[in-house]
Amino acid sequence: MTIAGIRVGSMSVDGTPISQTDVARIEAEEKLHVEMQVRTVRVVASAARDAQECRSILDMLGIDKATVVAAREGRPLPPTSPAPSRRKRRVAAA
């Protein structure tokens, strides 16, 4: 549902509404990111000396197994939400 070009329920972190244009841009960026990951898998796999080197490089680049499988099978990977941060959050002392 939209009201004056703004998708209802789409809010940014600070609580301001996100426009339809921004939502479309975000979705396009996510799709491009996924496509680049699949291309990266193919390039690394073709240039690596062996499977262990390929796995190491892909791990260093932060590319997950689902992306590798999608690239190997030649199928598109659906856009996902951003991966959670690996850094632990500090808990404020009481």
Secondary structure, DSSP 4 states (H G I P E B T S, - for coil): -EETTEEEEEE-TTS-EEEHHHHHHHHHHHHHHHHHHHHHHHHHHHH-SSHHHHHHHHHHHT--HHHHHHHHHT-PPPP-PPPPPSSPPPPPP-
